[in-house]
Structures are given as structure tokens and as C-alpha cells.
Amino acid sequence: MNDIIDLAKKQQKIVIVNTGCANISSVKFAVERLGVQVNVSDDVNVIQKADKVFLPGVGSANAAMASIQQKQLVTSIQGLTQPVLGICLGMQLMVESSEESLTDSTPCLNLILGQVKRMQVGDLRLPHMGWNTVTASSDAPLFKGLDANSYFYFVHSFAVGVSDFTLAKCHYGMDFSAAIHKDNFFGVQFHPERSSDAGAQLLKNFIQL
């Protein structure tokens, strides 16, 4: 796969939202390996002026939302009109709410209809950790140039169910949304930054939208 993105794409302003979560550096390095400069920021003005925005996240929804609220980023993220890609927890934050907390449902960014619920996988072990195949819609722009049933790397115990906003699905004891999409907002449950060539291609596809 050719990892070099044309000059016009290189000159885009690519911003990773500093949500305070742990996998920001790995996402940054993965994008930079494509030959693209990227900025990590929690400055509203910087984020709003970006051509493409990444919303990463690992950990719990309530902690991530508390951090985003403390940084006063909720309204600005909800108002973005450029392509936005949520990764792992970042995807989960895009829906209405998360049941990850054992006591209360955590309100999320409400960008896409859906709820995050604990996976019901029978005797299988949680978290769902490791490589699994992803089946994407035939016209899904994020998966352009990827083989059907490409493998991506997952680490999660909670998931968004399959709905009209599902761009790709995966199976681990149950079907769940591996990718979602509405308007300019995209989300992937897996970690493209840890998914070898398939993940690099997906990141490239997003940058070239």
C-alpha cells in the first residue's frame, strides 16, 4: 500500500482532540506515518479551523465526558461540520449515552442515535481483545480499497448495537457496530492505529475524504 498522501492532502490541518485519554500519542504517530502533519489540541479555535478532526479515547465514558466537559469542548464538537473520526471510546462518545457506569447512564455527545451497552457474549471472555473481521457496507468510504472481512484490532467490553447508522459490523458472541456514520461524523470501535496495513488504509481514507 502506498502510504504517501498527495501534497494537497498533506497541507490539510489535521487535529486530534486532546480528550485527556491515553491513546492520543499512538493515533498521532499512526497519522504521521502516512506523511501527514497533525496537531493535538484542546483549543476550541484550533479544532474548529481543522480540515479533519480525530476524537480518540480509551478508558471509561464517564471519565472521558467529564474531561471533555471540563475543557468546555462539548458544544464545539457538536457544532463541527468537517469530517470527524471517533476511535474506540471516541466512537462510543458520539452516541446518546453509555451504560458503562454501573450506577448511572452517562450522557454522551449525542451526535448519532444509539446507546453503548455491555456486550452479551455468553461464555466468551470480555473484554473482546484481539483481531477480528469487519464487514463493511459496499459503499462505505472509510473502507475503500480494503478487502472484504478485513481484520482490525479490538479492545472493548461495551459496544453500540447494529442500527441504520452502522457503517460496518463485527461479530463476537453478538453482532455490534464496528463503525458508525451520520453526516460528517464517523466512528470506529476498533483501533486503526494498531491494525497494521488495514488500519493505515482506513486512516488514509478518512484524511482523503
Backbone as a ProteinNet text record, in pm:
[ID]
protein_1_A
[PRIMARY]
MNDIIDLAKKQQKIVIVNTGCANISSVKFAVERLGVQVNVSDDVNVIQKADKVFLPGVGSANAAMASIQQKQLVTSIQGLTQPVLGICLGMQLMVESSEESLTDSTPCLNLILGQVKRMQVGDLRLPHMGWNTVTASSDAPLFKGLDANSYFYFVHSFAVGVSDFTLAKCHYGMDFSAAIHKDNFFGVQFHPERSSDAGAQLLKNFIQL
[TERTIARY]
84	0	87.6	53.5	127.9	83.3	174.6	139.5	157.1	199.8	223.6	95.2	51.1	-69.6	-27.7	-102.5	-62.6	-47.5	24	62.7	-56.9	-164.5	-282.8	-338	-335.6	-385.6	-289.5	-158.7	-60.3	-77.7	-125.5	-135.1	-263.4	-343.6	-462	-422.6	-513.9	-496.6	-566.6	-486.9	-539.8	-522.9	-631.3	-626.5	-681.2	-609	-655.9	-703.2	-827.4	-880	-813.1	-755.8	-692	-800	-851.1	-957.4	-902.8	-771	-708.9	-698.3	-724.2	-718	-581.3	-556	-419.6	-367.7	-454	-402.6	-380.5	-372.5	-356.1	-224	-116.3	14.8	18.7	-42.5	-38.9	-117.8	-229	-304.1	-220.8	-155.7	-72.3	39.2	108.1	218	167	49.9	-5.9	-37.1	-91.2	-120.3	9.1	106.6	233.8	306.7	286.8	349.2	295.7	180.3	125.5	186.2	276.7	339.1	257.8	168	77.2	108.8	117.2	136.4	4.6	15.7	-104.8	-78.6	-182.1	-171.8	-265.1	-217.6	-300.3	-339.8	-470.2	-513.4	-647	-666	-797.9	-844.9	-781.4	-819.1	-936.2	-1046.2	-1167.7	-1142	-1067.6	-1041.9	-960.6	-862.5	-779	-863.1	-946.1	-1030.4	-1130.2	-1191.7	-1293.9	-1235.1	-1107.9	-1044.7	-981	-987.2	-925.1	-1002.3	-930.1	-995	-1050.7	-980.5	-1023.5	-995.1	-1083.4	-1069.9	-1077.9	-984.3	-987.2	-1031.6	-1121.3	-1167.5	-1130.4	-1012.6	-969.1	-1019.9	-998.4	-1035.7	-1015.9	-968.2	-967.9	-1010.2	-1054.6	-1099	-1250.1	-1301.6	-1445	-1512.5	-1638.6	-1714.4	-1736.3	-1765.5	-1793.6	-1670.7	-1551.2	-1428.5	-1396.9	-1415.5	-1387	-1482.2	-1611.7	-1707.1	-1680.8	-1640.3	-1606.8	-1489.6	-1390.1	-1274.7	-1314.5	-1398.3	-1442.9	-1525.7	-1610.2	-1690.7	-1603.4	-1503.7	-1414.1	-1336.8	-1303.4	-1232.6	-1327.1	-1456.9	-1559.9	-1559	-1553.5	-1545.3	-1674.6	-1772.3	-1892.1	-1962	-1995.4	-2069.4	-1989.7	-1858.4	-1776.8	-1767.2	-1755.3	-1751.1	-1885.1	-1994.1	-2127.5	-2151.7	-2084.1	-2105.2	-2010.2	-1920.9	-1825.1	-1895.4	-1850	-1908.5	-1809.8	-1681.7	-1582.4	-1585.5	-1524	-1522.4	-1456	-1522.3	-1472.3	-1471	-1360.1	-1349	-1328	-1426.2	-1411.8	-1350.2	-1254.9	-1182.8	-1204.9	-1250.4	-1274.1	-1370.3	-1326.5	-1414.7	-1464.1	-1380.9	-1422.7	-1545.8	-1556.5	-1678.4	-1795.4	-1774.7	-1883.2	-1934.3	-1845.3	-1886.3	-1975.2	-1977.5	-2057.1	-2205.9	-2244.6	-2386.1	-2453.5	-2577	-2656.1	-2610	-2580.7	-2548.8	-2471.8	-2408.7	-2333.1	-2375.1	-2392	-2426.6	-2302.5	-2185.6	-2061.5	-2052.8	-2106.1	-2110.2	-2212.4	-2176.6	-2266.1	-2381.5	-2370.8	-2472.9	-2567.3	-2511.9	-2594.6	-2555.1	-2650.7	-2621.9	-2548.3	-2441.8	-2361.4	-2408	-2456.9	-2490.7	-2363.9	-2372.3	-2257.3	-2282.6	-2215.6	-2220.5	-2346.6	-2420.3	-2549.6	-2537.3	-2434.1	-2413.2	-2483.1	-2496	-2554.9	-2646.9	-2763.8	-2855.5	-2795	-2807.6	-2756.9	-2714.6	-2702	-2656.3	-2542	-2451.8	-2342.6	-2386.3	-2382.9	-2425	-2319.6	-2319.1	-2225.8	-2256.4	-2152.2	-2169.5	-2220.8	-2311.5	-2366.9	-2310.2	-2205.5	-2128.7	-2128.8	-2220	-2226.9	-2101.6	-2040.9	-1923.3	-1792.4	-1798.5	-1676.3	-1623.3	-1496	-1430.3	-1444.9	-1465.4	-1458.5	-1339.9	-1268.5	-1301.7	-1278	-1348.1	-1321.3	-1187.4	-1082.5	-947.8	-876.5	-826	-750.6	-807.7	-765.3	-802.1	-936.4	-1017.4	-1144.6	-1180	-1261.9	-1300.4	-1413.1	-1410.8	-1510.5	-1576.5	-1708.7	-1783.6	-1844.7	-1797.9	-1840.7	-1943.7	-2024.6	-2115	-2033.4	-2088.7	-2014.3	-1973.4	-2050.7	-2020.6	-1958.7	-1906.6	-1851.7	-1719.6	-1712.5	-1591	-1469	-1488.9	-1374.3	-1304.1	-1376.2	-1321.3	-1284	-1271.5	-1233.8	-1096.2	-1087.2	-960.3	-925	-1012	-987.1	-1061	-1000.3	-1064	-1186.8	-1283.6	-1399.2	-1352.5	-1414.7	-1379.6	-1234	-1188.2	-1053.9	-1047.4	-927.4	-906.3	-864.3	-922.1	-884.7	-869.2	-801.7	-768.9	-867.3	-928.1	-1029.9	-983.2	-1026.9	-1017.1	-1137.2	-1242.6	-1360.3	-1453	-1531.7	-1634.4	-1774.1	-1782.8	-1910.1	-1915.3	-2034.7	-2047.3	-2178.8	-2184.6	-2306.8	-2371.1	-2500.1	-2569.7	-2578.4	-2617.4	-2634.5	-2761.4	-2751.5	-2865.3	-2854.4	-2942	-2937.7	-2810.5	-2740.9	-2618.4	-2492.4	-2510.1	-2396.2	-2331.8	-2203	-2126.1	-2055	-2021.7	-1958.4	-1991.5	-1998.7	-2030.1	-1926.9	-1927.6	-1836.6	-1916.6	-1866.1	-1933.8	-1837.4	-1881.1	-1810	-1916.2	-1972.9	-2083.1	-2214	-2206.3	-2320.6	-2272.9	-2366	-2332.2	-2329.6	-2232.6	-2226.8	-2169.1	-2182.1	-2131.2	-1980.1	-1908.9	-1764.4	-1734	-1829	-1816.1	-1955.4	-1967.1	-2094.2	-2070.4	-2180	-2166.9	-2299	-2290.4	-2403.3	-2347.3	-2388.4	-2342.9	-2189.4	-2127.6	-1981.5	-1914.3	-1992.1	-1936.9	-1922.4	-1801.4	-1768.8	-1711.3	-1733.3	-1672.6	-1634.5	-1523.3	-1481.1	-1454.6	-1506.5	-1488.2	-1347	-1286.8	-1152.8	-1046.4	-920.4	-807.4	-735.6	-763	-691.3	-542.1	-504	-361.7	-285.6	-358.3	-295.6	-332.8	-387.5	-443.1	-363.4	-232.5	-142.4	-185.9	-171.1	-196.5	-343.3	-434.6	-576.7	-610.4	-555.6	-579.3	-520.2	-399.8	-336.9	-419.8	-473.8	-557.5	-683.5	-743.7	-863.5	-832.9	-721.4	-683.5	-659.7	-593.5	-569.3	-701.4	-795.4	-926.1	-996.2	-988.3	-1053.6	-990.3	-858.8	-789.9	-821.8	-844.8	-872.6	-1021.5	-1107.2	-1249.7	-1268.8
-119.3	0	124.3	220.1	344.2	434.5	462.9	542.7	692.3	729.8	871.5	936.5	1037.1	1110.6	1234	1268.4	1376.3	1508.1	1601.6	1725.7	1804.3	1808.3	1883.1	1829.2	1695	1636.3	1661.6	1660.7	1685.2	1824	1918.4	2055.4	2081.2	1979.8	1994.9	2020.3	2083.2	2098.1	1980	1887.9	1769.2	1786.8	1773.5	1795.8	1674.3	1631	1529.1	1601.3	1581.5	1646.6	1586.5	1672.4	1627.2	1602.5	1480.4	1444.4	1407.4	1399.9	1357.6	1207.1	1133.9	988	938.9	809.9	759.4	726.1	708.4	660.1	770.5	896	1008.2	997.6	964.8	957.9	851.5	736	629.2	667.6	739	788.1	891	979.7	1082.8	1018.5	920.7	855.6	782.5	719.6	646.6	740.6	859.1	956.7	1011.8	1038.3	1092.2	992.4	862.9	762.2	768.1	831.2	849.9	972.2	1040.4	1158.5	1285.1	1283.7	1396.2	1459.3	1590.4	1659.9	1665.9	1654.2	1653.2	1731.1	1796.5	1877.4	1819.8	1809.4	1767.1	1891.8	1911.5	2036.8	2021.4	2101.4	2116.3	2261.5	2336.4	2474.7	2475	2534.9	2535.5	2595.3	2705	2772.2	2684.1	2613.4	2524.4	2410	2352.7	2240.1	2283.2	2397.4	2443.9	2475.6	2514.5	2551.1	2432	2314	2195.4	2149.4	2084.7	2022.6	1885.2	1813.3	1681.8	1675.8	1609.5	1601.4	1455.9	1417	1285.6	1302	1213.3	1211.1	1075.4	1063.8	935.1	913.9	793.8	769.1	625.6	608.7	480	505.6	400.7	418.2	421.7	495.3	495	617.7	599.9	708.9	823.3	790.2	898.5	984.5	921.8	998.3	1083.5	1025.5	1098.8	1216.6	1194.6	1303.3	1412.2	1372.9	1472.4	1559	1496.5	1570.4	1664.9	1614.8	1697.6	1815.9	1791.4	1898.6	2000	1949.9	2039.3	2129.1	2075.8	2153.6	2240.3	2234.2	2312.7	2287.1	2158.6	2119.4	2060.2	2035.5	1964	2037	2162.9	2239.3	2254	2276.1	2295.3	2166.5	2051.3	1923.8	1898.7	1925.3	1904	1993.3	2106.9	2200.9	2185.5	2086.8	2069	2026.8	2079.6	2046	1974.3	1968.8	1895.2	1747.6	1657.5	1516	1494.9	1416.1	1383.3	1231.5	1177	1032	1000.9	935	886.8	748	724.7	598.1	531.8	407.3	325.8	399.3	439.7	514	641.8	700.4	820.3	795.5	676.8	640.7	629.7	564	547	680.6	778	910	982.8	936.6	1003.4	975.1	869.4	833.3	904.4	863.8	937.2	915	790.1	760.6	629.7	610.6	488.6	429	296.6	225.5	166.2	219.9	166.2	182	292.1	310.5	215.2	151.9	55.2	120.9	250.9	319.3	404.1	481.6	572.4	565.4	597.2	611.1	743.5	739.6	858.9	926.4	1051.2	1122.4	1146.9	1121	1140.7	1260.4	1263.9	1382.2	1391.6	1281.9	1282.2	1328.6	1281.1	1312.4	1212.3	1087.7	978.2	900.1	861.9	785.8	651.3	614.2	485.6	490.2	373	360.2	259.1	284.8	191.9	99.6	-31.9	-129.5	-238.4	-302.8	-412	-525.5	-581.7	-687.8	-814.8	-883.8	-1010.1	-1121	-1187.4	-1278.8	-1422.3	-1455.4	-1592.4	-1631.4	-1742.8	-1793.3	-1732.5	-1646.2	-1583.4	-1482.4	-1461.4	-1373.4	-1226.8	-1142	-997.6	-943.4	-843.6	-769.7	-850.6	-809.2	-857.4	-795.9	-877	-825	-905.4	-836.5	-901	-871.1	-950.7	-928.3	-993.9	-921.8	-976.9	-915.5	-988	-939.3	-837.5	-744.9	-638.5	-644.6	-645.1	-646.8	-509.7	-441.7	-304.4	-298.3	-192.9	-165.4	-145.9	-186.3	-183.8	-42.4	58.2	195.6	275.7	207.3	275.2	343.1	476	545.4	515.8	489.5	460.6	331.8	240.2	107.3	90	200	196	129.5	36.7	-28.7	-142.2	-173	-281.2	-407.4	-520.8	-648	-669.1	-742.4	-779.6	-861	-837.8	-908.8	-885.8	-761.3	-726.2	-736.1	-763.4	-776.6	-643.3	-613.1	-495.8	-536.2	-451.3	-484.1	-416.9	-497.3	-450.4	-469.1	-377.8	-394.8	-323.6	-398.9	-334.4	-439.3	-394.5	-478	-423.2	-300.5	-234.2	-200	-194.1	-172.8	-104.6	-51.9	6.2	-99.4	-121.2	-221	-183	-277.4	-254.5	-172.7	-70.3	18.2	73.9	166.8	231.3	313.3	342.8	423.4	337.1	206.3	115.3	119.3	149	152.1	18.3	-48.8	-180.6	-253.1	-385	-461.7	-571.3	-621	-726.8	-822.7	-945.6	-1045.1	-1099.7	-1090.7	-1156.2	-1196.7	-1313.8	-1356.5	-1286.4	-1177.5	-1095.8	-1004.5	-957.1	-854.8	-719.7	-636.8	-499.9	-408.6	-280.5	-183	-168.5	-205.8	-182.8	-41.9	16.8	154.6	213.1	341.9	412.5	541.9	598.6	720.3	794.1	924.7	1013.7	1149.8	1196.9	1326.9	1330.9	1423.9	1436.1	1359.3	1287	1215.4	1066	1016.4	875.5	822.4	694.2	633.2	490.1	445.7	305.9	251.7	132.8	71.6	15.8	-26	-84.6	25.5	-18	73.9	70.6	163.2	162.3	183.8	257.7	284.8	160.2	53.2	-73.1	-187	-150.7	-251	-266.2	-247.1	-275.9	-202.5	-269.5	-204.4	-165.7	-248.9	-217.4	-89.9	-76.5	43.5	167.1	152.8	265.3	308.8	210.9	243.9	317.9	274.7	341.5	485.9	507.6	644.1	729.1	670.8	740.8	776.2	681.7	708	823.2	828.7	936.9	1071	1076	1201	1247.6	1153.4	1188.6	1209.4	1202.5	1227.5	1366.8
0	0	0	-82.7	-87.9	25.9	119.1	236	212.3	92.9	66.4	17.5	88.2	52	-26.9	-130.6	-219.6	-144.9	-207.7	-142.5	-92.6	-171.7	-130.3	0.6	15.7	138.6	254.2	226.8	331.5	392.6	313.4	359.5	438.9	458.3	541.6	687.4	759.5	903.9	970.6	1023.8	1089.8	1240	1314.4	1459.1	1533.1	1634.4	1728.4	1853.6	1890.7	2010.3	2133.7	2214.7	2338.4	2443.3	2443.5	2537.6	2674.8	2687.6	2812.6	2824.4	2714.9	2715.8	2670.1	2692.4	2686	2547.5	2447.6	2319.1	2217.2	2262	2169.7	2094.3	2164.4	2100.1	1991.1	2016.4	1916.8	1792.5	1808.7	1692.9	1617	1689.4	1627.1	1544.3	1601.6	1530.6	1405.9	1416.6	1302.3	1186.9	1217.3	1112.8	1054	1139.8	1091.2	1001.5	1025.3	938.6	796.2	777.1	643.2	574.3	643.4	586.6	606.7	704.8	728.7	863.8	866	992.7	1069.3	1200.6	1283.2	1411.3	1461	1581.8	1687.6	1811	1924.2	2002	2021.1	2082.4	2153.1	2257.1	2317.7	2306.9	2216	2189.4	2091.1	2133	2050.8	1913.8	1907.4	1779.4	1685.6	1739.3	1658.2	1603.7	1689	1647.2	1540.1	1558.5	1464.3	1327.3	1321.1	1194.2	1123.4	1184.1	1124.9	1001.5	908.8	793.5	829.3	916	964.9	1114.3	1188.9	1334.5	1378.5	1463.9	1527	1672.2	1715.5	1854.4	1912.8	1975.2	2029.1	2170.9	2222.6	2360.9	2402.6	2524	2591.7	2735.3	2804.2	2941.5	2951.2	3048.1	3074.8	3015.8	2977.3	2917.3	3015	3141	3235.7	3261.9	3269.2	3289.7	3165.9	3047.3	2924	2906.4	2932.4	2919.3	3023.3	3143.9	3245.9	3200.2	3136.2	3085.4	2972.8	2879.5	2767.9	2818.4	2917.8	2974.8	3047.6	3120.9	3194.1	3098.5	2981.8	2880	2797.3	2825.9	2758.1	2606.2	2572	2431.6	2375.8	2460.2	2415.4	2301.8	2323	2222.4	2094	2105.1	1985.6	1904	1971.2	1899.5	1830.7	1901.1	1843.4	1722.5	1715.8	1607.5	1490.5	1493.6	1385.4	1256.9	1144.7	1014.7	923.7	960.9	883.7	925.3	847.4	887.1	1022.4	1107.2	1241.1	1253.8	1305.1	1324.7	1471.5	1533.6	1669.9	1669.5	1759.1	1764	1899.8	1897.7	2017.9	2111.4	2229.7	2318.8	2251.7	2166.4	2093.5	2010.2	1948.9	1876.4	1972.9	2086	2181.6	2234.7	2247.2	2295.1	2195.2	2070.4	1967.8	1979.7	2049.8	2056.7	2174	2203.5	2302.3	2445.7	2480.2	2619.5	2629.9	2744.3	2770.4	2903.8	2905	3027.8	3095	3060.2	3114.2	3265.2	3317.6	3461.8	3521.8	3631	3694	3767.7	3792.4	3871.7	3787.5	3694.2	3614.7	3467.6	3380.7	3239.4	3217.9	3140	3114.3	2985.8	2992.1	2869.3	2787.1	2656	2568.4	2476.2	2362.2	2276.5	2191.6	2179.1	2110	1964.7	1898.1	1756.9	1665.5	1713.7	1637.6	1731	1685.5	1768.5	1805.6	1931.9	1977.2	2123	2181.1	2320.1	2327	2418.7	2445.9	2558.7	2532.3	2631.8	2647.2	2762.4	2784.9	2687.2	2629.7	2531.9	2599.6	2534.1	2582.4	2493.9	2542.2	2456.8	2508.6	2601.3	2651.6	2727.7	2689.1	2760.1	2711.1	2612.3	2562.6	2664.5	2658.1	2755.4	2714	2813.3	2795.3	2874.5	2822.8	2701.5	2574	2468.8	2334	2292.9	2294.7	2273.6	2166	2065.1	1959	1822	1725.1	1585.4	1553.4	1476.7	1432.6	1297.3	1222.4	1090	1099.5	1005.1	997.3	859.8	858.2	733.3	711	607	581	469.9	471.7	361.7	234.1	121.1	-4.7	-45.6	-2.4	-40.5	73.8	176.5	293.2	257.7	262.8	218.8	305.3	433.5	520.6	481.8	417.2	388.3	241.3	169.4	29	12.7	-80.4	-108.5	-15.1	80.8	176.3	134	158.9	127.1	214.9	162.4	243.9	363.5	476.2	600.2	640.8	625.8	672.2	824.2	874.9	1018.5	1079.8	1196.2	1274	1420.2	1496.9	1635.8	1731.8	1819.5	1914.5	2059.1	2145	2290.4	2352	2389.4	2447	2507.7	2604.6	2666.7	2643.6	2594.4	2566.6	2418.5	2364.6	2220.4	2187.5	2065.8	2010	1920.7	1935.6	1856	1708.9	1628	1484.6	1461.9	1377.5	1351.3	1209.6	1176.9	1045.7	1026.9	1137.1	1130.1	1127.6	1122.8	1117.5	979	976.4	852.4	829.1	939.1	932.8	1062.3	1054.3	1173.9	1196.8	1320.1	1361.9	1449.2	1462.8	1546	1650.7	1776.1	1885.9	1988.1	1970.7	2054.6	2021.3	1949	1907.5	1795.4	1715.5	1616.9	1685.7	1648.4	1700.6	1592.9	1613.6	1517.6	1532.1	1426.3	1422.5	1373.1	1298.6	1251.6	1235.6	1265.9	1252.1	1175.4	1123.5	1042.4	1038	1054.8	1028.6	988.7	871.8	821.7	816.4	887.1	885.1	997.9	1076.5	1191.5	1161.5	1180.8	1162.3	1293	1320.1	1438.1	1410.1	1468.2	1457.9	1598.3	1625.9	1757.3	1774	1665.3	1670.6	1674.7	1683	1686.3	1551	1460.3	1332.3	1350	1453.9	1476.8	1520.2	1553.3	1593.1	1497	1381.7	1290.8	1161.7	1168.3	1057.1	929.8	815.1	686.9	669.1	718.9	705.7	782.1	900.6	979.4	914.5	857.9	789.2	669.1	595.8	480	523.8	633.8	682.3	722.6	792.9	830.3	706	607.7	481.6	414.4	411.8	351.4	420.2	552.6	625.6	590.5	588.4	557.9	416.7	325.8	187.4	156.8	257.2	233.2	172.9
[MASK]
+++++++++++++++++++++++++++++++++++++++++++++++++++++++++++++++++++++++++++++++++++++++++++++++++++++++++++++++++++++++++++++++++++++++++++++++++++++++++++++++++++++++++++++++++++++++++++++++++++++++++++++++++

